[in-house]
Amino acid sequence: MWIRVKNVTLKVLFMGALCVVGVLCLQLLRAQEAPPSELTVAQRVDLYVSQLQSQDASARQDAAAELGKIGPDAAAAVPALISAQSDPDVKVRLKATTALGDIGVLNDDVVNSMRQRLEDPSIFVRLAVVQAEGKLRAANNLPLQIPREP
């Protein structure tokens, strides 16, 4: 829907005006209010722990993955992640196991849960257990135990 203008000067003026309007629109978009302040780490952990109880498997997967990204500051979520390792959805079990390794808390409950997951029907979960154990040992300055043949 271009206007037919025969005068070159008017064409340049018209194009310049369009450019100015475009720049002003971009500035207005950038000047909009910033989103509300970010949640604290503890609030995010609480939010993700509550999402681990969701009926939606993808929400549970995302929650476990986000807790793993938070890392050691998500130590309060360890019991919920241990429970999530028994989830019917394989991806939730996988992400919960990975998150436990990323968080780095090593206690008897985590060890027992990891041992149970070594019997998981999914090889991906079993591999995640091995990787998580390596991370847990590294985070807690423990030597890597390699089983030896008798």
Secondary structure in CASP SS format (residue, H / E / C, confidence):
PFRMAT SS
TARGET T0000
AUTHOR 0000-0000-0000
METHOD secondary structure of the structure
MODEL  1
M C 1.00
W C 1.00
I C 1.00
R C 1.00
V C 1.00
K C 1.00
N C 1.00
V H 1.00
T H 1.00
L H 1.00
K H 1.00
V H 1.00
L H 1.00
F H 1.00
M H 1.00
G H 1.00
A H 1.00
L H 1.00
C H 1.00
V H 1.00
V H 1.00
G H 1.00
V H 1.00
L H 1.00
C H 1.00
L H 1.00
Q H 1.00
L H 1.00
L H 1.00
R H 1.00
A C 1.00
Q C 1.00
E C 1.00
A C 1.00
P C 1.00
P C 1.00
S C 1.00
E C 1.00
L C 1.00
T C 1.00
V H 1.00
A H 1.00
Q H 1.00
R H 1.00
V H 1.00
D H 1.00
L H 1.00
Y H 1.00
V H 1.00
S H 1.00
Q H 1.00
L C 1.00
Q C 1.00
S C 1.00
Q C 1.00
D C 1.00
A H 1.00
S H 1.00
A H 1.00
R H 1.00
Q H 1.00
D H 1.00
A H 1.00
A H 1.00
A H 1.00
E H 1.00
L H 1.00
G H 1.00
K H 1.00
I H 1.00
G H 1.00
P H 1.00
D H 1.00
A H 1.00
A H 1.00
A H 1.00
A H 1.00
V H 1.00
P H 1.00
A H 1.00
L H 1.00
I H 1.00
S H 1.00
A H 1.00
Q C 1.00
S C 1.00
D C 1.00
P C 1.00
D C 1.00
V H 1.00
K H 1.00
V H 1.00
R H 1.00
L H 1.00
K H 1.00
A H 1.00
T H 1.00
T H 1.00
A H 1.00
L H 1.00
G H 1.00
D H 1.00
I H 1.00
G C 1.00
V C 1.00
L C 1.00
N C 1.00
D H 1.00
D H 1.00
V H 1.00
V H 1.00
N H 1.00
S H 1.00
M H 1.00
R H 1.00
Q H 1.00
R H 1.00
L C 1.00
E C 1.00
D C 1.00
P C 1.00
S C 1.00
I H 1.00
F H 1.00
V H 1.00
R H 1.00
L H 1.00
A H 1.00
V H 1.00
V H 1.00
Q H 1.00
A H 1.00
E H 1.00
G H 1.00
K H 1.00
L H 1.00
R H 1.00
A H 1.00
A H 1.00
N C 1.00
N C 1.00
L C 1.00
P C 1.00
L C 1.00
Q C 1.00
I C 1.00
P C 1.00
R C 1.00
E C 1.00
P C 1.00
END
